[in-house]
Amino acid sequence: MMRSLWSGVAGLKTHQIQMDVIGNNVANVNTTSYKAQKTTFGDLLYQNARKAAGPTAVRGGTNAKQIGLGAKYSAIMTNIEKQGSIQQTDNVFDLSITGDSFFVIENQKGEMTYSRDGSFTVDAEGYLVTRADGFYVRGSLQEGGAAGATGRIKVLPLDDEGNLEKMAGAPTTDARITGIISRTDNLLSSDRGRTVDLEFYGNDGKTYTARFKFDNAGDNNDSTYRATVTGIYDENHQLIEGGVAENTTVNLVYDPTTGAFVSANDNTQGQFQLNFQGDAAAAGSVSVDFSGTFNYAPKNGMSGSSLEAHRGDKDGNGEGYPEGDMNGVAIARDGTITRLYSNGQNRFAGRISVAEFANVTGLSKEGENLYKATGNSGPARMMYVDDDGGYISSGSLEMSNVDLSAEFTDMIITQRGFQANSRVITVSDTLLDELRQLKR
């Protein structure tokens, strides 16, 4: 048989495989995070008609005479390292990675697989899963925990009946009164006094209001004043009868020369413990700081005081917050997932872990945009996405990195190569026919 006939057949096979790869690339031009493949060819074994010989004393050297036996596909490479374009989706659970890392996905067998496809959703139990198959996304469940200590990330805090759990409120433990007690304020000498309302959160997470009455302490001393808690009101602004405990009067003293604060009930730090009782016992106890007030006589014609009540101490601690409903989720660039609540608070839900490999092109494609580690890829190195300078973008997806112009160019070249090899077979057949006709 003519060797060219078999070389042509080998060429047809290799170009057919290349066309299969090109067709798969084109088919996945819009597949999320798909990585294009490319075929490389190699020549087959050669038949030696004569071996190479070195020069001798009487004769020069000669090259080998080798006849090739066709071509084969030597490798199919996946272009994993080339990033696809980023498409905005505005879905908070659609994530794209900028960098070389992969999401860590637990498949139905409990095996760790890896993916660049960040099209995720939340299942009925509140876990972050892949949208296509419901495979669990892995990450750290402890704030500040190690990236390698992964678990299934539970985004939504659901109770046994599948309802979102509310966030319990935190009571206000500290408050402060600030501003000016004016020596020319006529209200301070009246029966009504000047009132200041302090809104705070009780032990039950509800909102309460304590009303303070400021007056001149019933004397003519311009440096002594008095603050009395006259009542406590519930979240509907209804007075709670008998809710104010005894000893709720605070005697305030100021420096007669500078107007600076001196003491509150002889406490130079200005602290006063406000307690409640009866039907208002759930309001708890609040430490009120009066050291932020001072006393002077204005010279600009203004006679009113400017007192204000604030939750929290000078550093913002002890402010408390009410009961809250979860109303959103935020995913940061470092992969941290945060639950957002209606009371202005937020809580850590988990942090997405990622994996990198020594030889990323050695990964094995498993379908569904998933990869598995192989002996040639090396084991997964668990990390956070920003450990190597990458980041995660919420509300976007990485698209396919297929270059259609290059694929169509390769398609033309493959078609011509296939045609040429077909022509080799046709010509070889003609030669065999000529040989057959020699008998006639």
Secondary structure, 3 states (H helix, E strand, C coil): CCHHHHHHHHHHHHHHHHHHHHHHHHHCCCCCCCCCEEEEEEECCEEEEECCECCCCCCCCECCEEEECCEEEEEEEECCCCCCCEEECCCCCEEEEECCCEEEEECCCCCEEEECCCEEEECCCCEEEECCCCCEEEEECCCCCCCCCEEECECCCECCCCCECCECCECCCEEEEEEEEECCCHHHHCCCCEEEEEEEECCCCCEEEEEEEEECCCCCCCCEEEEEEEEEECCCCCECCCCECCCCEEEEEECCCCCCEEEECCECCCEEEEEECHHHHHHCEEEEEEEEEEEECCCCCCCCCEEEEEECCCCCCCCCECCECEEEEEECCCCEEEEEECCCCEEEEEEECEEECCCHHHCEEEECCEEECCCCCCCCEEECHHHHCCEEEECEEECCCCCHHHHHHHHHHHHHHHHHHHHHHHHHHHHHHHHHHCCC
